Amino acid sequence: MAIPQIGFDPQAFRAALGTFTTGVTIITSQGEDGAPVGITANSFNSVSLNPPLVLWSLSKQARSLPVFSSGKHWNVHVLSIGQEQLSGRFATQGEDKFAEIELDNGISDAPLLQDCTARFQCRTAFQYEGGDHVIFVGEVLAFDHSDRAPLAFQSGQYALATRKPRSELRLATTPPPPECSYTEDLLGYLLGRGHYQVLNRLRQLLSNQQLDEQAFFVLAVLSIRDNLTLDELNTFVSYTGHVVTLAGMRFLERQGLVAIEGDAAPLRFVLTANGRELSLQQVALAKVVEEDLIGKLGEADAQALKVLLKRLIVVSDPGLPDLWAPR
């Protein structure tokens, strides 16, 4: 049960407001001296469809307030998930925010950024006093949007928005029998089933090359970090449940995919040119499977899934070495 706030704590109020998830925008305009101005804001909202009106607010303490108050035109850019760094740049002071940024031509002199989820080119219709902020209401003169997944902001952190389409989710309607508490909502079941379904599709593609998934893992590891011993190889693939053996590496050597260096232990294994080429082909097959899944999930949901899986890997990591870390 939520605990009501007694009295008024500005910090607690700010934290409560932060629980409302919003998009992230950059608002741009041009000063009377021709200098471009831009700030990051998450106060953007729609007002009306007919006429098309939107609003946003700006602190009265903001250095850019005179530009927006006196200017007639400003552009709202709804940022995509690939523009987090751009959001950070426009949220800070003391640097040339527009340095090396390519702009599109708009209907006004206000800068028009590229690669956004949506853009609204506006003319100021009204300005209102709103406590310690000024509220700008703009008439939308032109707009465009793309399929890029939007960047979100929640509780002081960037976030990714994911859909919850109930029509796609198979929900259990009856509880399991008393002697069984195993349900399809268990994280292990969901991860396992998703993993094996994806892996099965990759297996079907790999079968045409007459190599199994263990060879896929070995070649993939050596393509990233070459010249490994058998023990080192196993530290990188142990999470898969497979054990790389010397016999298996000798088989890859006979296939001309791996070369063995040294005559005495520990032997070291490197990719041959053929091995590297085959590894690239295998990764390409894996990307085919991934691209198909992303197309079905949608870019935003796929990115959210990757972030959650990375967090899961971190919290469940038994101490595996970082394959991509520099030596």
Phi, psi and chi 1 to 4 in degrees:
 res  aa     phi    psi   chi1   chi2   chi3   chi4
   1 MET       -  131.6  179.7  176.6  178.1      -
   2 ALA   -68.0  141.8      -      -      -      -
   3 ILE   -95.3  117.9  -58.8  175.6      -      -
   4 PRO   -66.6  145.1   24.5  -33.2      -      -
   5 GLN   -80.3  124.3  -71.1  -71.5  -33.3      -
   6 ILE   -99.5  129.6  -59.2  174.2      -      -
   7 GLY    80.3 -164.7      -      -      -      -
   8 PHE  -139.9  114.2 -164.8   86.5      -      -
   9 ASP  -108.8  112.6 -178.1  -17.2      -      -
  10 PRO   -57.6  -37.6  -25.2   34.6      -      -
  11 GLN   -68.1  -40.7  -69.6  -60.7  110.7      -
  12 ALA   -66.4  -36.8      -      -      -      -
  13 PHE   -63.7  -42.1 -179.8   56.6      -      -
  14 ARG   -62.6  -42.5 -176.7 -175.2 -177.1   93.6
  15 ALA   -64.4  -38.9      -      -      -      -
  16 ALA   -65.6  -41.3      -      -      -      -
  17 LEU   -63.7  -33.9  -69.7  175.1      -      -
  18 GLY   -66.5  -16.7      -      -      -      -
  19 THR   -72.6  -13.8   63.4      -      -      -
  20 PHE   -81.8  113.0 -179.3   63.2      -      -
  21 THR   -74.3  131.2  -57.2      -      -      -
  22 THR  -128.7  170.6   68.5      -      -      -
  23 GLY   -81.7  176.7      -      -      -      -
  24 VAL  -121.5  130.8 -177.6      -      -      -
  25 THR  -126.8  158.1   69.6      -      -      -
  26 ILE  -117.9  126.8  -70.4  176.7      -      -
  27 ILE  -103.5  129.8  -42.2  -69.1      -      -
  28 THR  -124.9  152.4   60.3      -      -      -
  29 SER  -153.9 -173.8 -172.5      -      -      -
  30 GLN  -133.5  131.7 -173.6 -179.5   77.5      -
  31 GLY   -73.4  169.6      -      -      -      -
  32 GLU   -63.3  -24.6  -66.6 -178.6   -5.4      -
  33 ASP   -85.6    2.8   58.7   -3.1      -      -
  34 GLY    88.4   -2.7      -      -      -      -
  35 ALA   -76.1  134.5      -      -      -      -
  36 PRO   -73.9  146.7   28.0  -34.3      -      -
  37 VAL  -131.4  139.9  173.0      -      -      -
  38 GLY  -154.5  143.1      -      -      -      -
  39 ILE  -139.1  154.0   60.5  166.0      -      -
  40 THR   -88.8  135.1  -60.5      -      -      -
  41 ALA  -147.6  146.7      -      -      -      -
  42 ASN  -121.1   18.3   67.2  -23.3      -      -
  43 SER   -92.6    8.0   57.1      -      -      -
  44 PHE   -67.5  142.0  172.4   70.5      -      -
  45 ASN  -158.9  159.0 -147.4  -30.2      -      -
  46 SER   -85.2  152.9   61.3      -      -      -
  47 VAL  -120.7  -50.3  176.3      -      -      -
  48 SER  -152.7  146.5  168.4      -      -      -
  49 LEU   -89.9  -34.0  -65.9  178.2      -      -
  50 ASN  -140.8   99.4 -172.5   19.4      -      -
  51 PRO   -75.2  160.2   29.6  -36.6      -      -
  52 PRO   -73.6  109.2   26.3  -32.9      -      -
  53 LEU  -129.0  142.6  -61.3  174.7      -      -
  54 VAL  -133.2  165.1  -63.5      -      -      -
  55 LEU  -141.2  162.2   66.9   76.1      -      -
  56 TRP  -158.1  167.1   66.0  -73.2      -      -
  57 SER  -130.7  153.9   62.7      -      -      -
  58 LEU  -136.7  135.9 -178.9   61.8      -      -
  59 SER   -60.3  142.9  170.0      -      -      -
  60 LYS   -68.2  -15.1  -69.5 -179.3  178.3  178.7
  61 GLN   -89.6   -4.3  -56.8  -59.7  -42.8      -
  62 ALA   -69.1  136.3      -      -      -      -
  63 ARG   -65.4  -26.0  -62.9  169.3   59.6 -176.7
  64 SER   -86.5   -1.2   57.5      -      -      -
  65 LEU   -56.6  -44.0 -179.0   60.9      -      -
  66 PRO   -58.8  -35.5  -25.4   35.7      -      -
  67 VAL   -65.7  -48.4  173.4      -      -      -
  68 PHE   -71.0  -31.3  -72.1  104.1      -      -
  69 SER   -71.3  -35.4  -65.2      -      -      -
  70 SER   -93.9  -21.1   60.8      -      -      -
  71 GLY   -77.3  156.7      -      -      -      -
  72 LYS   -99.5  -23.7  -65.2 -178.3  178.9  179.5
  73 HIS  -125.7  144.4  -65.9   89.5      -      -
  74 TRP  -153.1  153.8   37.2  -91.0      -      -
  75 ASN  -117.0  139.8  -64.9  -28.1      -      -
  76 VAL  -107.6  126.1  179.9      -      -      -
  77 HIS  -115.6  113.4  -53.1   81.7      -      -
  78 VAL   -81.0  114.3  179.3      -      -      -
  79 LEU   -76.6  147.4  -60.6 -172.1      -      -
  80 SER   -92.2  169.1   62.0      -      -      -
  81 ILE   -63.7  -20.5   55.7  174.4      -      -
  82 GLY   -83.8    3.7      -      -      -      -
  83 GLN  -113.9   24.7  -64.3 -179.8  -54.6      -
  84 GLU   -60.0  -41.1 -178.4  177.2  -32.9      -
  85 GLN   -64.4  -37.3 -175.1  175.4    2.5      -
  86 LEU   -65.4  -39.1 -165.3   64.8      -      -
  87 SER   -59.9  -44.2  169.7      -      -      -
  88 GLY   -63.3  -38.0      -      -      -      -
  89 ARG   -62.6  -44.5  175.0 -168.3  -71.3 -158.5
  90 PHE   -81.1   -6.4  -81.6   83.3      -      -
  91 ALA   -90.7   -7.7      -      -      -      -
  92 THR  -107.2  167.3   58.8      -      -      -
  93 GLN  -115.6  163.6  -61.3 -179.9   -0.6      -
  94 GLY    85.9   19.9      -      -      -      -
  95 GLU  -143.9  162.3   63.5  174.7  -63.5      -
  96 ASP   -78.2   97.3 -175.6   -1.0      -      -
  97 LYS   -65.8  -25.8  -60.2  177.0 -178.7  179.3
  98 PHE   -98.1    6.4  -68.1   89.6      -      -
  99 ALA   -60.7  129.1      -      -      -      -
 100 GLU    60.5   23.0  -60.0 -179.7   -2.3      -
 101 ILE  -102.1  126.0  -68.8 -178.8      -      -
 102 GLU   -81.7  137.5  -66.6 -173.5   12.1      -
 103 LEU  -118.0  153.8  -57.5  173.2      -      -
 104 ASP   -95.9  160.4  -75.7  -20.9      -      -
 105 ASN   -81.1  129.0  -66.6  -37.9      -      -
 106 GLY  -113.2 -172.2      -      -      -      -
 107 ILE   -84.0   -8.2   61.0  175.8      -      -
 108 SER  -133.0 -176.3   72.4      -      -      -
 109 ASP   -83.7   -4.2  -69.1  -30.1      -      -
 110 ALA   -64.9  134.1      -      -      -      -
 111 PRO   -57.6  141.0  -22.8   33.5      -      -
 112 LEU  -121.7  106.3 -169.1   59.9      -      -
 113 LEU   -75.4  159.1  -54.9  177.0      -      -
 114 GLN  -103.0  167.2  -60.9  178.7  -10.9      -
 115 ASP    63.4   33.1  -58.6  -32.5      -      -
 116 CYS   -96.2  164.6  -57.9      -      -      -
 117 THR   -71.2  -41.0  -63.2      -      -      -
 118 ALA  -153.4  155.8      -      -      -      -
 119 ARG  -138.9  139.1  -57.1 -176.4  -61.9 -171.6
 120 PHE  -128.0  118.8  -58.0   89.1      -      -
 121 GLN   -97.1  120.8  -59.2 -177.8   61.4      -
 122 CYS  -126.8  158.2  -54.5      -      -      -
 123 ARG  -121.1  134.1  174.8  174.2   58.0 -155.9
 124 THR   -60.4  125.5  -59.9      -      -      -
 125 ALA  -102.2  -42.6      -      -      -      -
 126 PHE  -146.8  155.4  -49.7  102.0      -      -
 127 GLN  -130.1  135.5  -65.8 -176.0   38.7      -
 128 TYR  -129.3  147.2  -62.3  105.2      -      -
 129 GLU   -73.5  130.7  -65.9  -77.0  -30.3      -
 130 GLY  -135.2   68.8      -      -      -      -
 131 GLY    66.1 -120.3      -      -      -      -
 132 ASP   -89.7   11.0   56.0    6.4      -      -
 133 HIS  -126.2  160.9  -82.0   59.6      -      -
 134 VAL  -109.6  130.4  174.1      -      -      -
 135 ILE   -97.7  124.2  -59.3  169.4      -      -
 136 PHE  -105.1  124.8  -67.0   90.1      -      -
 137 VAL  -109.1  125.8  178.2      -      -      -
 138 GLY  -121.3  145.6      -      -      -      -
 139 GLU   -85.8  126.8  176.9 -172.7    3.8      -
 140 VAL   -79.7  116.6  179.0      -      -      -
 141 LEU   -93.0  -27.4  -56.3  177.9      -      -
 142 ALA  -159.6  153.0      -      -      -      -
 143 PHE  -154.4  161.3   71.1   93.3      -      -
 144 ASP  -153.5  159.7   60.2   85.0      -      -
 145 HIS  -149.6  163.3   65.2   96.5      -      -
 146 SER  -131.8 -178.8   69.7      -      -      -
 147 ASP   -89.6    5.2  -66.4  -29.3      -      -
 148 ARG   -65.1  137.5  -64.5  179.8  177.5   89.3
 149 ALA   -68.0  138.0      -      -      -      -
 150 PRO   -81.0  150.9   30.2  -34.8      -      -
 151 LEU   -84.0  139.5 -177.3   64.6      -      -
 152 ALA  -119.0  167.9      -      -      -      -
 153 PHE  -140.9  128.4 -165.7   73.8      -      -
 154 GLN  -151.1  127.8 -155.9  -90.1  -23.5      -
 155 SER    52.1   43.2  -64.3      -      -      -
 156 GLY    79.8    8.9      -      -      -      -
 157 GLN  -133.4  152.6  -67.0 -175.8  -35.9      -
 158 TYR   -69.3  148.4  -68.6  110.5      -      -
 159 ALA  -143.2  168.6      -      -      -      -
 160 LEU  -117.0  134.7  -62.1  174.9      -      -
 161 ALA   -90.0  135.7      -      -      -      -
 162 THR  -128.5  145.2 -177.7      -      -      -
 163 ARG   -76.6  158.4  -61.0  172.4  -61.8  126.4
 164 LYS  -129.3   71.0 -168.8 -179.6 -180.0 -177.6
 165 PRO   -78.4  102.4   28.4  -30.2      -      -
 166 ARG   -61.4  -26.1  -61.1 -174.8   68.7   86.3
 167 SER   -67.3  -21.9   60.3      -      -      -
 168 GLU   -92.2  -10.6  -66.1 -179.2   12.8      -
 169 LEU   -98.6  127.0  -58.7  179.0      -      -
 170 ARG   -86.4  110.9  178.0  177.5  173.2  -88.6
 171 LEU  -104.4  132.0  -57.6  176.9      -      -
 172 ALA   -66.5  128.7      -      -      -      -
 173 THR   -98.9  -15.2   56.1      -      -      -
 174 THR  -126.4  144.9   57.1      -      -      -
 175 PRO   -71.3  158.1   27.0  -34.3      -      -
 176 PRO   -68.7  160.6   26.8  -35.1      -      -
 177 PRO   -61.0  154.9   19.5  -31.7      -      -
 178 PRO   -54.8  -34.1  -23.6   32.9      -      -
 179 GLU   -80.6   -1.4   65.0  -86.2   11.7      -
 180 CYS  -134.9  120.9  176.8      -      -      -
 181 SER  -104.4   12.4   59.9      -      -      -
 182 TYR   -83.4  118.7 -167.0   86.9      -      -
 183 THR  -126.7  167.2   75.5      -      -      -
 184 GLU   -75.5   -2.3   63.0  180.0   -5.3      -
 185 ASP   -90.3   -2.5  -82.8  -20.5      -      -
 186 LEU   -67.3  132.9  -75.5  173.4      -      -
 187 LEU   -59.4  -39.5 -175.4   59.1      -      -
 188 GLY   -61.4  -41.6      -      -      -      -
 189 TYR   -64.4  -45.8  167.8   77.2      -      -
 190 LEU   -63.3  -45.5  -65.4  171.9      -      -
 191 LEU   -64.6  -44.6  -72.9  170.3      -      -
 192 GLY   -63.9  -46.6      -      -      -      -
 193 ARG   -65.3  -43.5  179.0  163.6  175.5  174.8
 194 GLY   -61.0  -43.1      -      -      -      -
 195 HIS   -60.3  -50.7  164.6   72.8      -      -
 196 TYR   -71.0  -30.7  -75.2  113.1      -      -
 197 GLN   -66.8  -42.2  -72.8 -178.9  178.0      -
 198 VAL   -68.8  -43.3  173.1      -      -      -
 199 LEU   -64.5  -35.0 -173.0   59.2      -      -
 200 ASN   -63.9  -37.4 -174.8   56.2      -      -
 201 ARG   -65.7  -39.4  -65.3 -179.0   60.6 -177.3
 202 LEU   -67.9  -38.5  179.3   58.5      -      -
 203 ARG   -57.7  -41.4  -78.3 -169.7 -173.9  124.7
 204 GLN   -61.7  -36.7  -65.4  172.4    6.2      -
 205 LEU   -74.2  -38.3  -62.6  176.3      -      -
 206 LEU   -70.0  -26.5  -70.1  176.3      -      -
 207 SER   -62.1  -25.6   63.6      -      -      -
 208 ASN   -68.7  -18.4  -64.8  -32.2      -      -
 209 GLN   -99.8    2.2  -60.6 -176.4  -11.5      -
 210 GLN    58.2   37.0  -61.9 -178.6  -22.3      -
 211 LEU  -129.3  144.3  -72.2  175.1      -      -
 212 ASP   -91.0  180.0   58.8   16.7      -      -
 213 GLU   -69.7  -27.2   62.2 -163.4   61.9      -
 214 GLN   -64.7  -41.6  177.7  171.0  -44.3      -
 215 ALA   -63.3  -35.3      -      -      -      -
 216 PHE   -59.9  -47.0  170.9   84.2      -      -
 217 PHE   -63.1  -43.9  -68.2  132.4      -      -
 218 VAL   -62.5  -48.7  168.9      -      -      -
 219 LEU   -65.7  -36.4  -64.3 -176.4      -      -
 220 ALA   -64.1  -43.4      -      -      -      -
 221 VAL   -63.5  -46.7  167.6      -      -      -
 222 LEU   -67.6  -24.6  -69.5  176.5      -      -
 223 SER   -72.6  -22.5   70.1      -      -      -
 224 ILE   -94.5  -43.2  -59.9  167.7      -      -
 225 ARG  -136.1  104.0 -179.3  171.4  -68.4 -156.5
 226 ASP   -87.7  171.8 -146.3   -6.9      -      -
 227 ASN    61.8   55.3 -164.3   32.7      -      -
 228 LEU  -109.7  151.8  -63.7  178.1      -      -
 229 THR   -82.1  171.4   67.2      -      -      -
 230 LEU   -62.3  -42.3 -164.7   61.9      -      -
 231 ASP   -63.3  -41.1  -73.2  -18.1      -      -
 232 GLU   -65.9  -40.1  -71.3  170.9  -22.4      -
 233 LEU   -58.1  -45.0  -94.7  172.7      -      -
 234 ASN   -66.8  -29.7  -84.7  -58.3      -      -
 235 THR   -65.3  -27.7   62.4      -      -      -
 236 PHE   -88.9  -17.6  -71.2  118.8      -      -
 237 VAL  -116.2    1.9  -57.5      -      -      -
 238 SER   -61.6  -29.8   61.1      -      -      -
 239 TYR   -65.3  -17.1   73.1   93.4      -      -
 240 THR   -83.7  -12.2   67.9      -      -      -
 241 GLY    87.6   -4.5      -      -      -      -
 242 HIS   -91.0  148.5  -67.3  -77.7      -      -
 243 VAL  -118.1  120.7  176.5      -      -      -
 244 VAL   -81.2  126.1 -176.7      -      -      -
 245 THR  -111.3  162.6   64.1      -      -      -
 246 LEU   -63.4  -37.2 -179.3   57.8      -      -
 247 ALA   -61.0  -40.1      -      -      -      -
 248 GLY   -65.5  -39.4      -      -      -      -
 249 MET   -70.3  -34.0  -63.3  -53.8  -65.2      -
 250 ARG   -64.3  -36.6  -69.4  -69.9 -172.1 -172.4
 251 PHE   -62.4  -45.4  171.1   78.1      -      -
 252 LEU   -64.6  -31.8  -66.5  177.8      -      -
 253 GLU   -65.7  -42.7 -178.9 -171.3   29.8      -
 254 ARG   -66.0  -26.9  -70.2 -166.8  -63.2  -87.9
 255 GLN   -78.3   -4.9  -61.6  -64.1  -48.8      -
 256 GLY    76.7   20.5      -      -      -      -
 257 LEU  -101.2  -25.1  -56.2  175.5      -      -
 258 VAL  -133.1  143.0  168.3      -      -      -
 259 ALA  -113.9  143.5      -      -      -      -
 260 ILE  -106.0  126.2  -59.4  178.8      -      -
 261 GLU  -104.9  137.0  -65.5 -171.0  -17.9      -
 262 GLY    91.8  155.6      -      -      -      -
 263 ASP  -108.2  -20.5  -62.4  -37.5      -      -
 264 ALA  -114.1  157.2      -      -      -      -
 265 ALA   -65.3  145.4      -      -      -      -
 266 PRO   -85.4  134.0   30.9  -32.6      -      -
 267 LEU   -70.5  148.9  -59.5  176.6      -      -
 268 ARG  -120.5  146.3  -68.6 -168.5  170.3  -88.1
 269 PHE  -118.6  133.7  -56.7   93.6      -      -
 270 VAL  -130.4  155.5  -62.8      -      -      -
 271 LEU   -77.9  141.2  -80.8 -177.4      -      -
 272 THR   -84.3  173.7   64.1      -      -      -
 273 ALA   -60.4  -40.5      -      -      -      -
 274 ASN   -65.4  -38.3  -71.9  -20.7      -      -
 275 GLY   -64.7  -41.4      -      -      -      -
 276 ARG   -66.5  -39.4 -169.8  167.2  -60.8  -81.5
 277 GLU   -64.4  -42.5  178.2   63.0   26.1      -
 278 LEU   -66.7  -37.4 -177.5   57.3      -      -
 279 SER   -61.3  -42.2  177.2      -      -      -
 280 LEU   -63.0  -37.8  -67.9  174.9      -      -
 281 GLN   -66.0  -39.7  -67.2  175.9   15.3      -
 282 GLN   -65.7  -42.4  -69.1 -180.0  -23.7      -
 283 VAL   -63.7  -36.6  171.6      -      -      -
 284 ALA   -62.2  -39.3      -      -      -      -
 285 LEU   -64.8  -41.9  -67.3  177.2      -      -
 286 ALA   -62.2  -37.3      -      -      -      -
 287 LYS   -69.6  -29.9  -72.4 -177.1  177.5  179.3
 288 VAL   -62.7  -45.4  167.6      -      -      -
 289 VAL   -62.2  -43.8  174.6      -      -      -
 290 GLU   -64.3  -44.8  178.5  173.7  -35.2      -
 291 GLU   -62.3  -37.5  -71.3  -58.3  -41.9      -
 292 ASP   -64.1  -42.5 -179.9   61.3      -      -
 293 LEU   -66.4  -41.2  -69.0  172.2      -      -
 294 ILE   -62.7  -39.0  -69.5  176.3      -      -
 295 GLY   -61.1  -33.8      -      -      -      -
 296 LYS   -82.3  -36.2  -67.0  175.5  179.4  177.0
 297 LEU   -76.1  -38.2  -76.5  174.3      -      -
 298 GLY   100.0  146.0      -      -      -      -
 299 GLU   -59.8  -42.1 -175.5   68.5   28.7      -
 300 ALA   -64.6  -46.7      -      -      -      -
 301 ASP   -66.0  -37.2  -71.7   -6.4      -      -
 302 ALA   -63.9  -42.5      -      -      -      -
 303 GLN   -65.5  -41.1  -72.7  -68.8  -21.1      -
 304 ALA   -62.5  -40.7      -      -      -      -
 305 LEU   -62.6  -42.4  177.2   60.9      -      -
 306 LYS   -62.7  -41.7  -71.1  179.6 -179.2 -179.6
 307 VAL   -63.2  -44.7  168.9      -      -      -
 308 LEU   -65.1  -39.9  -69.6  174.1      -      -
 309 LEU   -66.0  -38.8  -71.3  175.2      -      -
 310 LYS   -63.0  -40.3  -72.5  178.7  179.9  179.5
 311 ARG   -65.5  -40.3  -70.4  178.6   60.5 -168.9
 312 LEU   -62.3  -41.0  177.1   64.0      -      -
 313 ILE   -62.4  -40.7  -71.6  170.7      -      -
 314 VAL   -65.0  -46.7  168.7      -      -      -
 315 VAL   -75.8  -18.2  -60.5      -      -      -
 316 SER  -108.7    5.1   61.8      -      -      -
 317 ASP   -65.0  121.7 -177.9   15.0      -      -
 318 PRO   -81.1    2.6   31.6  -35.2      -      -
 319 GLY   111.8   26.7      -      -      -      -
 320 LEU   -67.4  145.4  -65.0  178.0      -      -
 321 PRO   -68.9  155.2   25.1  -33.9      -      -
 322 ASP   -84.1  111.9 -174.8   -7.2      -      -
 323 LEU   -63.9  -32.5 -179.4   58.8      -      -
 324 TRP   -93.7   -1.4  -77.7  -91.2      -      -
 325 ALA   -69.1  140.1      -      -      -      -
 326 PRO   -63.7  148.1   22.9  -32.5      -      -
 327 ARG   -74.8      -  -63.1 -164.2 -172.5 -159.2
